[in-house]
Amino acid sequence: MSGVSLLTRPLANQHDYLPAVRSVTDPHVRRSFRRTLHYVSIHVQGHPPLAVLLLWLMDQLGLGGETYATALVLTVASFAAPAM
C-alpha cells in the first residue's frame, strides 16, 4: 500500500467519519445527531457534527468518498498551524 491510499485509509476506517456519513439520512443532522449518537463510533461522538455534516454535503454534491474527504481534512488541517 502506498501513495494516496496511505492518506485515505484512516478516514475509511470503521471508527471514523465516513461510516457515520453513510448513516446520515436527515440533512438536519445537528438535530438528529444526539439521537443517532449511539450508532457512530466513539471518535465521531467526541466531535461536534460539523465534520459529518460537511462530508455528507460533499457526498450529496457528488464529491463523496475517501479521496475528497481526505482532501477536505488536509485542507482544514493546513490552516490549523497558521491559525494558532
Secondary structure, DSSP 4 states (H G I P E B T S, - for coil): --THHHHHHHHHSTTSHHHHHHT---S-HHHHTTTTGGGS-HHHHTS-THHHHHHHHHHHTT--SHHHHHHHHHHHHHTHHHH-
